[in-house]
Amino acid sequence: MNITRSLTSHSYLVTHSVGLHQNGIRLDTFLKQRYRKRSREQLKQAIGRGVVSVRRNQGPHLTFGKPKPSSHLIPGDEVLVLTERQPEPQVRFDYKILYEDEFLFVINKPPSLPVHPAGRYFFNTLLVHLKTREKREYYLVHRIDKETSGVLVLTKNKKACSEITRQFAERTTQKHYLALVRGICPETFTIDLALKRATRSLIELKMVPTPESEGGQAALTAFRKLEVRGSYSLIECFPKTGRQHQIRVHLEAAGFPIVGDKLYGLPEEEALRFYDRRLLTPEALAKLILPRHALHASFLGLIHPITGQSMEFTAPFPQDLKEFFYGIPKNKDTKINLFK
């Protein structure tokens, strides 16, 4: 499958070449093979809006008129799909560079910055921002949620990305997170609950505890309480595995949901309102307290993919979470906090 991509700060053009085995294929069928998540009706509308065009360069006697869903393609045709910049929700690009060399790019990601294109976000994402600003490829080694702040590692070539990805897969990296949760936690505790994507939820990305015998993937997280203020705890989280939403699901299952977590801290009908881009009810907003979930990737240790040097990166406790937590009166028996 021959595909080329052209990305600028205002448009994204994908060019698909028609192969020898696709002679006579309808345009809408050709697109459906490449955009499987799009319905045929959505593809037909895209063709009608002029988002899709066809370039036929096989000879001066061959031309291609206005594209229609029923238009037939021949080998050598190029199908161009253009995405032009549309209004997207505003995000923060005020990330701090923690380390950079010719192989690595490590930042302290602010909250509410999506890492890669998804849903309502395309141009207002870290990867697209970097590629259009620097005019080069960046490779994502691992992911943290849009609302999660903290240490994020990207690489500048595929070899470095593959090597660090291997370290994550083999669990040789060290990861520490900070979280603000509801309730007063034990001094230390561990959650060992396998996880699986929810099959009975209307929210596609939701994860649920599921025994390994029923398809769950092993997931283990250790926790340590740092400080208590009022009925909230500041805790350090040490994920031993790297499942999607692992820390958030484990804390909710333990009875200590993360403050501001819309997916795991609200009833599903309220969470669905948010993911359907509808306004949350006043009651839900009051329960969340914070506009984003209070999870921060504070530390990451790994081996440099080229030099073999042991490296450690830290991101300080963010200002929005400090202002919330330290605005709560201090409990008499609380520990001295190291992050204030």
KOLDRENDREN-818836 format. One line per 10 residues: number of its first residue (from 1); their letters; for each residue y, x, z of C-alpha. Coordinates in Angstrom, 2 decimals, decimal comma, m for minus. Layout:
NUM	A	Y/X/Z  ...
This chain:
1	MNITRSLTSH	0,00/0,00/0,00  3,20/1,70/m1,24  6,21/0,87/0,93  9,57/2,62/1,24  12,31/1,83/3,74  16,05/2,38/3,72  18,03/1,84/6,91  21,80/1,87/7,45  23,96/0,58/10,27  24,49/m2,68/8,33
11	SYLVTHSVGL	21,29/m3,30/6,38  17,57/m2,64/6,24  15,87/m2,58/2,84  12,09/m2,53/2,47  10,64/m1,93/m1,01  7,01/m2,95/m1,72  5,30/m1,74/m4,90  2,83/m4,04/m6,68  m0,55/m2,36/m7,26  m2,96/m2,52/m10,19
21	HQNGIRLDTF	m5,29/m4,90/m8,33  m2,44/m7,39/m7,79  m1,76/m8,27/m11,42  m0,61/m11,90/m11,70  m0,23/m12,48/m7,95  2,38/m15,07/m6,93  5,48/m13,72/m5,18  5,01/m15,90/m2,08  1,35/m14,85/m1,81  2,31/m11,18/m2,15
31	LKQRYRKRSR	4,86/m11,53/0,66  2,44/m13,44/2,89  0,02/m10,50/2,70  2,73/m8,23/4,10  4,49/m10,55/6,52  1,53/m12,26/8,14  3,52/m13,66/11,06  5,88/m15,49/8,72  4,96/m18,97/7,52  4,93/m19,73/3,80
41	EQLKQAIGRG	7,90/m22,04/4,34  9,90/m19,21/5,95  9,06/m16,93/3,04  10,06/m19,57/0,50  13,39/m20,01/2,29  13,95/m16,24/2,24  13,34/m16,18/m1,51  15,75/m19,08/m1,99  18,48/m17,35/0,06  18,29/m14,27/m2,13
51	VVSVRRNQGP	16,86/m12,07/0,63  13,97/m11,18/m1,71  14,51/m9,66/m5,16  12,16/m8,19/m7,76  12,80/m5,07/m9,83  10,83/m4,68/m13,06  11,27/m1,25/m14,66  8,11/m0,88/m16,74  9,94/m1,06/m20,08  13,15/m2,23/m21,76
61	HLTFGKPKPS	11,41/m5,29/m23,16  10,30/m6,49/m19,73  12,71/m8,42/m17,54  12,43/m10,50/m14,39  14,52/m13,60/m13,91  15,59/m15,23/m10,67  12,71/m14,90/m8,16  10,87/m18,09/m7,25  7,91/m18,53/m4,89  5,69/m19,19/m7,93
71	SHLIPGDEVL	6,90/m16,13/m9,88  4,01/m13,94/m11,03  4,10/m10,18/m10,45  2,62/m7,37/m12,51  1,64/m3,81/m11,56  4,68/m1,59/m11,15  7,00/m4,37/m9,97  9,03/m3,59/m6,87  9,65/m6,38/m4,37  12,77/m5,72/m2,30
81	VLTERQPEPQ	13,31/m7,43/1,06  16,82/m7,03/2,44  17,84/m7,64/6,06  21,60/m7,62/6,50  23,17/m7,29/9,89  23,71/m10,61/11,64  25,24/m11,29/15,08  22,89/m10,19/17,86  23,21/m10,34/21,65  25,37/m7,52/22,95
91	VRFDYKILYE	23,62/m4,57/24,58  24,64/m1,38/26,34  24,31/1,92/24,49  25,69/3,97/27,38  22,44/5,87/27,91  22,56/9,32/29,51  20,76/12,22/27,86  18,56/13,90/30,48  17,06/16,55/28,17  17,08/17,41/24,49
101	DEFLFVINKP	15,61/20,15/22,33  14,27/20,30/18,76  11,18/18,31/19,80  12,15/16,02/22,70  14,87/13,47/23,41  14,80/12,17/26,99  17,30/9,60/28,26  18,16/7,45/31,24  18,05/4,03/29,57  20,48/1,40/30,85
111	PSLPVHPAGR	19,21/m2,11/31,62  19,22/m4,73/28,87  18,86/m2,23/26,02  15,83/m3,09/23,85  13,91/0,01/22,79  12,53/m1,25/19,48  13,17/m4,25/17,19  11,73/m7,54/18,45  12,82/m11,16/18,63  16,61/m11,51/18,46
121	YFFNTLLVHL	17,18/m7,75/18,40  17,02/m5,41/15,43  20,18/m3,35/14,91  21,06/m3,58/18,62  18,02/m1,54/19,65  17,71/2,07/20,73  15,47/3,20/17,86  17,62/1,69/15,10  20,80/2,94/16,80  19,45/6,50/16,92
131	KTREKREYYL	18,09/6,47/13,37  21,32/5,18/11,85  23,55/7,43/13,97  21,57/10,65/13,60  20,15/9,97/10,09  16,69/11,08/11,22  13,45/9,67/12,60  12,77/9,32/16,32  9,30/8,51/17,63  8,66/6,37/20,67
141	VHRIDKETSG	6,16/7,94/23,07  5,98/5,09/25,58  7,78/1,84/26,23  9,71/0,30/29,06  10,86/m3,31/29,04  14,33/m4,25/27,82  15,52/m5,05/31,35  13,89/m1,99/32,95  16,20/0,99/33,35  15,34/4,66/33,72
151	VLVLTKNKKA	13,51/7,59/32,14  12,43/7,14/28,53  10,95/9,85/26,28  11,22/10,01/22,49  10,21/12,81/20,17  11,65/14,15/16,93  8,38/14,62/15,05  4,93/13,04/14,87  3,07/16,05/16,26  5,06/16,06/19,50
161	CSEITRQFAE	4,69/12,28/19,77  0,92/12,48/19,32  0,58/15,16/22,00  2,57/13,32/24,66  0,87/10,03/23,76  m2,42/11,80/24,47  m1,12/12,81/27,92  m0,28/9,20/28,70  m3,70/8,05/27,45  m5,49/10,68/29,55
171	RTTQKHYLAL	m3,31/9,80/32,59  m2,08/13,36/33,13  1,57/12,27/33,28  3,22/11,39/36,60  5,23/8,16/36,75  7,32/6,82/39,62  9,28/3,57/39,62  11,65/1,96/42,10  11,61/m1,80/42,60  13,47/m4,34/44,72
181	VRGICPETFT	11,14/m7,12/45,79  11,21/m10,28/47,86  9,54/m10,02/51,24  8,78/m7,24/53,70  5,99/m5,05/52,35  3,43/m2,98/54,27  4,25/0,71/54,64  1,79/1,51/51,86  m0,55/m0,63/49,80  m2,57/m0,48/46,60
191	IDLALKRATR	m3,27/m3,19/44,02  m6,40/m2,85/41,91  m6,39/m5,83/39,55  m7,53/m5,73/35,94  m5,12/m7,37/33,49  m5,37/m9,32/30,27  m2,95/m11,14/28,00  m2,70/m14,76/29,14  m4,53/m17,19/26,88  m3,32/m20,38/28,54
201	SLIELKMVPT	0,36/m19,49/28,64  2,94/m20,63/26,10  4,67/m17,26/26,54  2,88/m14,84/24,23  3,57/m11,59/26,09  2,56/m12,79/29,57  m0,21/m10,87/31,37  m2,52/m12,24/34,06  m5,06/m10,73/36,47  m8,51/m11,06/34,90
211	PESEGGQAAL	m11,83/m9,48/35,99  m13,09/m6,73/33,70  m16,24/m8,82/33,16  m13,98/m11,41/31,49  m12,08/m8,97/29,30  m9,50/m7,58/31,72  m8,46/m3,93/31,46  m8,57/m1,82/34,61  m5,14/m1,49/36,27  m4,28/0,33/39,51
221	TAFRKLEVRG	m0,89/0,75/41,21  m0,02/2,35/44,57  3,13/1,37/46,48  5,21/2,86/49,30  7,94/1,04/51,23  11,22/2,95/51,45  13,60/0,54/53,16  14,06/m3,10/54,17  17,28/m5,07/54,17  17,19/m8,72/55,15
231	SYSLIECFPK	14,13/m10,22/53,47  14,05/m7,67/50,63  12,20/m4,37/50,30  12,97/m1,28/48,28  9,65/0,23/47,24  8,35/3,14/45,21  5,64/2,35/42,67  3,01/4,76/41,35  1,14/3,26/38,38  m2,17/5,04/37,84
241	TGRQHQIRVH	m2,78/3,19/34,57  m0,31/1,99/31,94  m0,98/m1,67/31,20  1,75/m3,96/29,92  3,86/m5,40/32,78  1,44/m3,78/35,26  3,87/m3,23/38,14  5,46/m6,66/37,73  2,14/m8,52/37,69  0,65/m6,53/40,58
251	LEAAGFPIVG	3,68/m7,15/42,80  3,72/m10,86/42,01  0,00/m11,06/42,77  0,56/m9,29/46,11  3,22/m11,84/47,08  6,20/m9,54/46,55  7,77/m10,57/43,20  10,46/m8,34/41,74  13,98/m9,68/42,20  15,33/m11,09/38,92
261	DKLYGLPEEE	11,96/m11,24/37,15  12,11/m14,24/34,83  8,53/m14,04/33,59  6,69/m13,44/36,86  9,21/m14,67/39,42  9,83/m18,20/38,08  7,62/m21,21/37,35  6,39/m21,02/33,76  8,43/m24,01/32,60  11,61/m22,18/33,67
271	ALRFYDRRLL	10,48/m18,87/32,16  9,75/m20,69/28,92  13,35/m21,91/28,78  14,52/m18,31/28,83  12,07/m17,08/26,18  12,93/m20,08/24,00  16,58/m18,89/24,18  17,64/m21,87/26,24  19,83/m21,72/29,32  18,08/m21,47/32,66
281	TPEALAKLIL	18,76/m24,23/35,14  21,21/m23,49/38,00  18,26/m23,60/40,40  16,42/m20,90/38,43  19,50/m18,70/38,20  20,00/m19,00/41,95  16,41/m17,97/42,56  16,65/m14,95/40,28  19,79/m13,64/42,06  20,11/m10,74/39,58
291	PRHALHASFL	20,63/m11,08/35,80  17,84/m8,54/35,12  14,62/m7,64/36,87  15,08/m4,95/39,51  12,71/m2,29/38,17  13,74/1,31/37,45  11,73/4,21/35,99  12,92/6,93/38,36  10,65/9,90/37,58  8,40/11,19/34,82
301	GLIHPITGQS	6,44/14,41/34,78  4,70/15,75/31,67  3,79/18,90/29,76  6,06/19,95/26,91  4,10/19,18/23,73  4,90/22,52/22,06  5,66/25,11/24,77  3,15/23,86/27,35  5,84/24,00/30,06  5,59/21,57/32,96
311	MEFTAPFPQD	8,64/19,30/32,93  10,09/16,71/35,31  12,79/14,14/34,58  14,57/11,95/37,12  17,00/9,04/36,80  19,06/8,03/39,86  18,87/4,57/41,36  21,20/2,47/39,14  24,52/1,14/40,35  23,77/m2,57/39,84
321	LKEFFYGIPK	20,67/m2,41/42,04  22,45/m0,30/44,67  25,30/m2,78/44,90  22,88/m5,66/45,42  20,56/m3,99/47,91  23,15/m2,17/50,01  25,26/m5,29/50,22  22,54/m6,79/52,44  22,88/m6,11/56,19  20,60/m3,31/57,34
331	NKDTKINLFK	17,55/m4,21/59,47  17,28/m2,52/62,86  13,87/m0,98/62,17  14,58/0,06/58,58  13,92/3,56/57,35  16,69/5,91/56,25  17,06/5,52/52,52  16,99/8,54/50,23  18,67/6,92/47,23  21,98/5,67/48,64
